[in-house]
Amino acid sequence: MALTTTTAEPTPDPIPKYVPKHELPSPPPVVVTPCDPWPRPYYFDSGLRRVAPYHYTYNTNCKERWRNRPLLDIFSSEFRDRPSTYYKNAIINGDIVLNGQKCDPTTIVRNGDVVSHTLHRHEPPVTALPISVIHEDEDMIVIEKPAGVPVHPTGRYGYNSVTEIMRAERGYHFRPLPCHRLDRLTSGVMFIGRNARAAEDFGEKLRGRTVRKEYLARVKGRFPDGDDGQAGGVVMCDQPIMQISPILGLNRARPNGKKAKTLFKRLAYYPPPERRNKEIGTGHVSGSATPTSSNNNIEMNHNINPQDGIQTTSNSDTSTPNSQTPSPHSSNTSTSTTTTTTTDSSSPYSTPAPPSPTSSGYSLVRCLPLTGRTHQLRVHLQYLGHPITNDPIYSNRRVFGADLARHDSSPSHDADIISRLSRMGKDELASTYDDDVAEKSSSNSTTADHSTQSSKQEKEQEKQEQEEEKRQKYLDAYYSEIVTDYKRRKGEKMTGEHCPVCNTELYSDPSAAELGIFLHAVAYSDLEGKWAYRSPMPAWALPPEGCEGPREYTLWEGDEGVEREIFE
C-alpha cells in the first residue's frame, strides 16, 4: 500500500475578543502606501493650515467611462492638476500600474481592472481657523465649517478636510460621519454623526424634507423685492440644473436638468460708497457713509475676518456699470424690482426681471433651497442676474462674459465657457475682483439703431452717459490701489517652481479672498419645531462701516407647505 501524505489546512486564528476603545493600539510608526501618517503632518504658517507633502497610493476600480480606453488617455483627460508628460513618465516608471503590474501608456483599461497611482502628494492649504462646535451630545456634533475646507477627502484635498481635521483633534479612532455636505467654498452649520445610527436618522430627516436649511448670501446689485404683493417679498427660481463638466465642477441651468427650486428674500441692500449718504442699509435709513478718503476704504477692505478667514470686501465687490447697451428685457433704473411670472402661473412667487446694467452695490439675501442640487444656490443666483459677489466661477466675467449668463439656460456657449474655466488657476487668476475693474474698461458694444428714438430719449441717454463717466472716474481711483495690491498678492496658480522630490509644478498659496465665498449655511431647524441650530452672521454679512443694517439673523417664517414638496 502506497504511503500518502496530506497537508493540513492551517487552523484560522480565533476571532479576537472585543477590545475596549481606550485599549486599542496606536497606528504603526512606519506605514506603507496607502499611507496613514499619525499624527497628521499639519503645520501652520501665514494664517493657513498646511500639510507636509507625503507619498500616497490611489487605488481606483475602472469606471464605466474608462472602459476600452488607453491608460494615458484616461489620466490626461480626467486629471487636470498635472501635465500629460507627468502621467506618461509615471506609467513608464511604475508609479501608475494596472492590477499591480507595470504596463505601457497605450495599455487598454478593461472592466474590472484596478488602477493604482502612487504619487508625492501636495495638498492645497486651507484656513487655519478652527472648526467650532455649536452643539454636541452622544449622537451628534453640530459644527460651523470654515469656508474653503472640503467636508471629506476629495481631489487634491486629503488631510485638509473637515473629517480628517476632526480626527486629528479627537483621536485616531474617532470616525466622524457627515450627515450632509457643504461646498468647499461655503461656510456654516453642519451635522456630524458620532455613530452610524445617528447619521442615518438625520439623513432620513433630510430625505423626508422635514429639515429646513437656511443660507445667507451676499450678491451683486440690488436684489428685487418680489413686489407682486402676494408672497411678502419672496422670489422663486425653479430652473432645472445640469452638471456640464464633472472635472471642472461646473453646473448650469438647463431645461432638461434635474428639478431644482429655491426661495429667496432680500435681507438688506447696501449701495456703493458714493450713494450711502442717500440710501443706507435696507434703503430706508438715512445717515452718512460716504468715504472720507480712498485710503481709509482700502484699509477697511483688506481686513481679514476672524470668523471665516476670508477677506472683507464691503466695497470691492460693488459691481460697476456695464457699458453695453441694456438688454431689451432690462429696466432703465438701478433699483428696479419688476418681476416676471414663472412657468407655473399658479405660483404666488415671482421671478425677477434682469437687473439694470447700472445696478450696483450689494445685497444680503436669504436663501431657502427646497431641493439639494450641487451648486444650486450659486447657479440660481447667477441665473437671476445676482451672482455671489466673490464666486470664482459663477461671478467671473472672464468665463461667462459681461452678462454673467443672466437668464441663460442655453448650451450654445458651453464649449467656450469650459475652455475659459479650465485655464483658471493654471495661467489665469480665478478671481472676481479683476472682473469688476475689467468691466469698467471694456469697450462699448455696438449700439442698436437709434433712428426711431426721439431727441428727448437721446438727450436723456447722453445725460446718463455723462453721469456714468463721472461715476467711473470715481471708481477708477477707488479701485486702483485695491486691484494693484490684489495682483501683487495674486492667488492660487502655477508658480513655475517644481518639487525637488517629484518634479511636480507647484501652486502658489491662495489669497485670503479665494479661500471662500460669501455663502453661509446660517441655520438648520426641524419643521415640527423640535430643534433649531444657527450660527452668528459672518463678518462679511455685517453692515459696512457707517451703515445701519441687520446684525443678527432671524429664522425664516412661513412656507412650510411649499417646503414639503417632493422632487423625484
C-alpha positions in Angstrom: 0.0 0.0 0.0 1.4 3.3 -1.0 2.2 5.8 1.6 0.3 9.1 1.1 0.7 12.3 2.8 -1.6 15.3 3.2 -1.1 18.9 4.0 -3.4 20.0 6.8 -5.1 23.3 6.3 -3.8 25.9 8.8 -6.2 26.5 11.7 -7.6 30.0 11.4 -6.9 32.3 14.3 -9.7 32.6 16.7 -11.9 35.7 16.5 -10.2 38.3 18.7 -12.1 39.4 21.8 -13.6 42.8 21.9 -11.0 45.4 22.9 -12.3 48.5 24.6 -11.8 51.7 22.7 -9.2 53.1 25.1 -7.1 49.9 24.8 -6.8 49.9 21.0 -3.2 50.1 19.8 -1.8 53.2 18.2 -1.1 53.0 14.4 2.3 51.6 13.5 5.2 54.1 13.4 6.1 53.1 9.8 3.4 52.5 7.2 3.4 51.8 3.6 1.2 53.3 0.9 -1.6 53.8 1.1 -0.1 55.7 4.0 -1.8 56.9 7.1 0.7 59.1 9.0 -0.1 59.8 12.6 -0.1 62.4 13.9 -1.2 64.1 10.7 1.6 66.2 9.1 0.0 69.5 9.7 1.8 72.8 10.3 0.6 76.4 10.4 2.0 79.4 8.6 0.7 82.8 7.4 -2.8 82.0 8.8 -3.1 78.8 6.8 -3.2 75.1 7.8 -0.7 73.3 5.7 0.1 69.6 5.1 3.7 68.5 4.5 4.0 66.6 1.2 3.7 62.8 1.5 3.6 59.7 -0.7 0.2 58.2 -1.2 -1.3 55.4 -3.4 -4.7 55.8 -5.0 -6.5 52.6 -5.9 -9.5 53.0 -8.2 -11.7 50.5 -9.9 -12.2 51.0 -13.7 -15.1 53.5 -14.2 -17.6 52.9 -16.9 -16.3 55.8 -18.9 -12.7 54.5 -18.7 -13.5 51.1 -20.4 -11.6 50.3 -23.6 -9.5 53.5 -23.4 -5.7 53.7 -23.2 -4.4 54.3 -19.7 -2.5 57.5 -20.6 -5.6 58.9 -22.3 -7.6 58.4 -19.1 -5.2 60.2 -16.9 -4.6 63.1 -19.4 -8.3 63.8 -19.8 -9.6 63.1 -16.3 -7.0 64.7 -14.1 -6.0 68.2 -14.8 -3.7 69.1 -11.9 -0.6 67.6 -13.7 0.6 67.7 -17.3 0.3 64.7 -19.6 4.0 64.3 -19.7 4.0 63.6 -15.9 1.4 60.8 -16.3 3.4 59.3 -19.2 6.6 59.1 -17.2 4.7 57.8 -14.1 3.3 54.9 -16.2 6.8 54.1 -17.6 8.4 54.3 -14.2 5.8 52.1 -12.5 4.2 54.8 -10.3 1.0 54.1 -12.2 0.2 50.4 -12.6 -2.7 48.3 -13.7 -3.8 45.4 -11.5 -0.5 45.8 -9.6 1.7 45.3 -12.7 3.7 47.7 -14.8 2.3 48.4 -18.2 2.6 50.6 -21.3 1.0 54.0 -21.7 -1.1 52.6 -24.5 -2.4 49.7 -22.4 -6.2 49.4 -22.8 -8.1 49.5 -19.5 -10.9 46.9 -19.2 -13.9 46.5 -17.0 -12.8 45.1 -13.6 -9.3 46.5 -13.8 -7.8 48.3 -10.8 -5.7 51.4 -11.5 -3.1 52.3 -8.8 -1.2 55.6 -8.7 1.5 56.3 -6.2 2.5 59.9 -6.0 4.1 62.6 -3.9 1.0 64.4 -2.8 0.9 68.1 -2.4 -2.3 69.3 -0.7 -3.5 72.9 -1.0 -3.5 74.9 2.2 -6.8 75.9 3.9 -7.7 78.4 6.6 -6.1 77.9 10.0 -9.4 78.9 11.7 -10.8 76.1 13.9 -13.9 74.1 13.4 -16.1 75.5 16.1 -18.8 73.4 17.9 -22.3 74.8 18.2 -23.8 71.7 20.0 -22.6 68.3 20.9 -24.3 65.2 22.5 -23.7 61.5 22.5 -25.0 61.1 19.0 -24.4 64.3 17.1 -21.9 67.2 16.8 -23.2 70.4 15.2 -20.3 72.4 13.9 -19.6 75.6 12.0 -17.5 74.7 9.0 -14.9 77.3 7.9 -15.0 78.5 4.4 -12.6 76.8 2.0 -12.3 73.5 3.8 -13.9 70.4 2.0 -16.1 68.2 4.1 -14.2 65.0 3.3 -11.1 64.0 1.3 -11.6 64.8 -2.4 -9.4 65.7 -5.3 -6.2 67.5 -4.2 -7.5 67.6 -0.6 -6.9 64.7 1.8 -6.0 65.6 5.4 -7.0 69.2 4.9 -10.7 68.3 5.2 -13.3 68.6 7.9 -13.4 64.9 8.7 -9.6 64.5 8.9 -9.1 67.7 10.9 -11.7 66.5 13.4 -10.0 63.1 13.6 -6.6 64.8 14.3 -8.2 66.8 17.1 -10.2 64.0 18.7 -8.0 60.9 18.2 -7.0 58.4 15.6 -10.0 56.1 16.2 -12.6 58.8 16.0 -14.8 58.4 12.9 -16.8 61.5 12.1 -19.8 60.7 9.8 -21.0 63.8 7.9 -24.8 63.7 7.7 -24.8 66.1 4.6 -22.3 68.2 2.8 -21.5 71.8 2.0 -19.5 73.0 -0.9 -15.8 73.6 -0.1 -16.1 77.3 -0.5 -19.2 77.6 1.6 -19.2 78.1 5.4 -21.8 77.4 8.1 -23.8 74.9 10.1 -23.1 71.2 9.5 -24.2 68.0 11.3 -21.6 65.3 12.1 -22.8 61.9 13.4 -20.9 60.2 16.1 -22.3 56.9 15.1 -23.9 55.3 12.0 -27.4 55.2 13.5 -27.5 58.9 14.3 -26.1 59.8 10.9 -28.7 57.6 9.2 -31.6 59.0 11.3 -30.6 62.6 10.3 -30.2 61.6 6.7 -33.7 60.2 6.8 -35.0 63.6 8.0 -33.3 65.3 5.1 -34.8 62.9 2.6 -38.2 63.3 4.2 -37.8 67.1 3.9 -38.6 67.7 7.5 -35.4 69.8 8.0 -35.3 73.5 6.9 -31.9 74.7 5.6 -31.3 78.4 5.5 -28.4 80.2 3.8 -27.2 83.8 3.7 -25.6 85.1 0.5 -24.0 88.4 -0.5 -24.8 89.1 -4.1 -24.1 91.7 -6.8 -26.6 94.6 -7.2 -29.9 95.3 -5.6 -31.9 92.0 -5.3 -35.6 92.6 -6.2 -38.3 92.9 -3.6 -40.7 90.5 -5.2 -43.2 93.3 -5.1 -46.2 91.4 -6.6 -47.7 91.7 -3.1 -48.6 88.0 -2.8 -45.7 86.5 -1.1 -44.1 89.0 1.2 -41.0 89.7 -1.0 -40.3 86.1 -1.8 -38.6 85.5 -5.2 -38.6 81.9 -6.5 -36.3 80.3 -9.0 -37.2 76.8 -10.3 -34.7 76.4 -13.1 -33.6 72.7 -13.5 -29.8 72.2 -13.0 -27.4 70.1 -15.0 -23.8 69.2 -14.5 -21.9 70.4 -17.5 -18.3 69.4 -16.6 -17.7 66.9 -13.8 -13.9 67.6 -14.0 -14.3 71.4 -13.5 -17.3 71.1 -11.2 -19.4 73.3 -13.5 -23.2 73.3 -13.3 -25.7 75.4 -15.2 -29.4 76.0 -15.6 -30.8 73.6 -18.2 -34.5 72.8 -19.2 -33.6 69.1 -19.2 -31.6 69.1 -16.0 -32.6 67.9 -12.6 -35.5 69.6 -10.9 -34.5 72.4 -8.5 -36.3 75.1 -6.6 -35.1 77.9 -4.3 -36.9 80.7 -2.5 -35.1 84.0 -1.9 -35.7 87.1 0.2 -33.7 90.2 0.3 -32.5 90.9 3.8 -30.6 94.2 3.2 -29.2 96.3 0.4 -26.0 98.4 0.7 -25.5 101.0 -2.1 -22.0 101.8 -3.4 -19.9 104.1 -1.3 -20.8 107.4 -3.1 -24.5 106.7 -2.6 -24.6 105.7 1.0 -25.4 109.1 2.2 -28.8 108.7 0.4 -29.6 105.1 0.9 -28.3 103.1 3.9 -28.8 99.5 4.8 -32.2 98.5 3.6 -32.7 101.7 1.8 -34.9 103.4 4.4 -32.4 104.6 7.0 -30.6 107.9 6.5 -27.1 108.5 7.5 -23.6 109.3 6.2 -21.4 106.6 5.0 -19.6 108.4 2.1 -15.9 107.6 2.2 -13.8 110.4 3.5 -10.8 109.2 1.7 -9.9 106.3 -0.6 -7.1 105.2 1.7 -9.5 104.6 4.6 -11.7 102.5 2.4 -8.8 100.4 1.2 -7.7 99.7 4.7 -11.2 98.6 5.7 -11.4 96.5 2.6 -8.4 94.4 3.4 -9.3 93.4 7.0 -9.3 89.7 7.5 -12.4 88.4 9.2 -11.7 86.5 12.4 -14.8 84.4 11.9 -14.5 83.0 8.4 -10.9 83.7 7.4 -11.9 85.4 4.1 -11.3 89.0 3.1 -13.8 91.6 4.0 -14.8 93.2 0.7 -17.5 95.5 1.8 -16.7 97.8 -1.1 -14.6 95.9 -3.5 -17.4 93.6 -4.7 -19.5 96.6 -5.7 -20.3 95.8 -9.3 -19.7 98.6 -11.8 -21.9 99.7 -14.6 -22.0 97.8 -17.7 -21.0 99.8 -20.7 -23.1 97.7 -23.1 -26.5 98.6 -24.4 -29.2 97.4 -22.0 -30.9 94.1 -22.7 -34.4 94.5 -24.2 -35.7 92.8 -21.0 -33.9 95.1 -18.6 -35.1 98.2 -16.8 -33.6 101.7 -17.1 -33.5 102.2 -13.3 -30.9 100.9 -11.0 -33.3 99.8 -8.3 -36.0 98.1 -10.4 -38.0 95.5 -8.7 -40.0 94.5 -11.8 -40.8 90.8 -11.8 -41.9 88.3 -14.4 -44.0 85.2 -13.8 -42.6 81.8 -13.7 -43.6 78.9 -15.9 -46.1 77.9 -13.2 -48.8 80.6 -13.5 -50.4 79.4 -10.3 -47.4 80.1 -8.1 -47.6 83.0 -5.7 -43.9 83.6 -6.1 -42.2 85.8 -8.6 -39.1 85.5 -10.8 -37.2 88.8 -11.2 -36.6 90.5 -14.5 -32.9 91.1 -15.4 -31.4 93.9 -13.3 -30.4 97.1 -14.9 -26.8 97.3 -16.2 -26.4 100.2 -13.9 -27.3 98.3 -10.8 -24.6 98.5 -8.2 -23.8 97.9 -4.5 -24.6 94.5 -3.0 -27.5 92.8 -1.2 -27.7 90.3 1.6 -30.2 87.6 0.5 -31.9 84.8 2.5 -31.8 81.5 0.6 -34.2 78.6 1.2 -33.3 75.6 -1.0 -36.2 73.2 -1.4 -34.0 70.7 -3.3 -30.4 69.8 -2.8 -28.6 70.0 -6.2 -24.9 70.7 -6.4 -24.2 74.4 -6.6 -27.9 75.1 -6.6 -27.9 78.4 -4.8 -24.9 79.6 -6.8 -26.4 78.6 -10.1 -29.9 80.0 -9.3 -28.4 83.4 -8.1 -26.4 83.6 -11.3 -29.4 82.9 -13.4 -31.4 85.6 -11.7 -28.6 88.1 -12.5 -27.3 88.5 -9.0 -24.4 86.1 -8.5 -22.5 85.8 -5.3 -20.1 88.7 -5.4 -16.8 86.8 -5.0 -17.8 83.5 -6.6 -14.7 82.5 -8.6 -16.8 80.5 -11.1 -20.3 82.0 -11.4 -19.4 85.6 -10.9 -16.4 85.5 -13.2 -16.8 87.7 -16.3 -13.7 86.2 -17.9 -15.6 82.9 -18.0 -19.2 83.9 -18.6 -18.9 87.4 -20.2 -20.3 90.7 -19.2 -23.8 89.4 -18.6 -22.7 86.6 -16.3 -25.1 84.2 -18.1 -28.1 86.0 -16.7 -31.3 84.2 -17.7 -29.2 81.9 -19.9 -30.1 78.2 -20.0 -28.8 77.5 -23.5 -25.9 75.1 -24.2 -24.6 77.1 -27.1 -21.8 78.7 -25.2 -20.8 75.7 -23.1 -17.6 74.9 -25.0 -16.2 78.4 -24.7 -17.2 78.6 -21.0 -15.5 75.3 -20.3 -12.4 76.3 -22.2 -12.1 79.6 -20.2 -12.8 78.0 -16.9 -10.2 75.3 -17.5 -7.5 78.0 -17.6 -8.4 79.4 -14.3 -5.8 78.5 -11.7 -3.4 77.4 -14.4 -2.3 80.5 -16.3 -5.0 83.0 -15.2 -6.4 84.2 -11.8 -9.7 82.7 -10.8 -10.9 86.0 -9.4 -13.9 88.3 -9.5 -12.0 91.4 -8.3 -10.3 91.9 -11.6 -13.6 91.3 -13.4 -15.2 94.3 -11.8 -12.4 96.6 -13.0 -12.2 94.9 -16.4 -15.9 95.6 -16.9 -15.3 99.3 -16.5 -12.5 99.4 -19.1 -14.2 97.1 -21.6 -15.0 98.6 -24.9 -18.5 99.7 -25.6 -20.6 97.3 -27.6 -22.2 98.4 -30.9 -25.5 100.0 -30.0 -28.7 99.4 -31.9 -30.0 101.8 -34.5 -31.4 104.8 -32.7 -33.1 106.3 -35.8 -36.5 105.6 -34.2 -35.7 107.2 -30.9 -36.9 110.7 -30.1 -34.4 113.5 -29.4 -35.7 113.5 -25.9 -34.5 110.0 -25.4 -31.1 110.8 -26.9 -30.7 113.7 -24.5 -31.6 111.5 -21.6 -29.2 108.9 -22.7 -26.4 111.5 -23.1 -27.1 112.7 -19.6 -26.9 109.2 -18.2 -23.6 108.6 -20.0 -22.1 111.8 -18.5 -23.2 110.7 -15.1 -21.8 107.3 -15.8 -18.5 108.8 -16.8 -18.2 110.7 -13.6 -19.0 107.6 -11.6 -16.4 105.5 -13.4 -13.7 108.1 -12.8 -14.6 107.9 -9.1 -14.4 104.1 -9.1 -11.2 104.0 -11.1 -9.5 105.9 -8.4 -11.2 103.9 -5.7 -10.3 100.5 -7.1 -6.8 101.3 -8.4 -4.9 100.5 -5.2 -7.1 97.6 -4.3 -6.5 95.9 -7.7 -2.8 96.6 -7.6 -2.5 95.0 -4.2 -4.6 92.0 -5.2 -2.5 91.4 -8.4 0.6 91.6 -6.2 -0.7 89.0 -3.8 -2.3 87.1 -6.7 -4.0 83.8 -5.9 -3.5 80.1 -6.4 -1.9 79.5 -9.8 1.1 77.7 -11.2 4.3 79.3 -10.0 6.8 77.8 -12.4 8.7 76.2 -9.5 9.0 72.4 -9.1 9.0 69.9 -6.2 12.6 68.6 -5.8 11.2 65.1 -5.0 8.6 64.5 -7.7 9.3 67.5 -10.1 5.6 68.5 -9.9 5.0 72.1 -10.8 3.8 73.8 -7.6 0.9 76.1 -7.0 1.1 79.4 -5.1 -0.9 80.0 -2.0 -4.5 81.1 -2.5 -5.2 84.6 -1.3 -7.5 85.1 1.7 -10.3 86.2 -0.6 -10.1 82.9 -2.5 -10.5 80.6 0.5 -14.2 81.0 0.5 -17.3 82.7 -1.0 -20.0 84.8 0.5 -22.4 82.0 1.1 -23.1 80.7 4.6 -25.4 78.0 5.9 -26.7 80.1 8.7 -29.4 77.8 10.3 -30.9 74.3 10.3 -34.3 73.7 12.0 -36.9 71.0 12.4 -40.1 71.9 10.6 -42.0 70.5 13.6 -40.2 72.9 15.9 -38.3 70.3 17.9 -34.9 71.9 17.5 -33.1 74.7 15.7 -29.4 75.5 15.4 -27.9 78.6 13.9 -24.5 80.3 13.7 -23.7 84.0 14.1 -23.9 86.1 11.0 -20.4 86.0 9.3 -18.4 89.2 9.4 -18.9 89.8 5.6 -22.7 90.0 6.2 -22.5 92.7 8.8 -23.2 96.3 7.8 -20.3 98.3 6.3 -18.7 100.9 8.5 -21.1 103.8 8.9 -24.2 101.9 7.7 -27.1 100.5 9.5 -28.4 97.0 8.9 -29.2 93.6 10.4 -26.6 92.2 12.8 -28.4 89.1 13.9 -30.2 86.5 11.8 -33.8 85.6 12.5 -35.2 82.3 11.2 -37.3 82.2 8.1 -41.0 82.1 8.8 -43.8 80.5 6.7 -43.7 78.5 3.5 -43.7 75.2 5.4 -46.2 73.7 3.0 -44.2 74.7 -0.1 -41.1 73.3 1.6 -42.5 69.8 1.9 -42.8 69.4 -1.9 -41.0 66.3 -3.0 -39.0 66.2 -6.2 -38.1 62.8 -7.6 
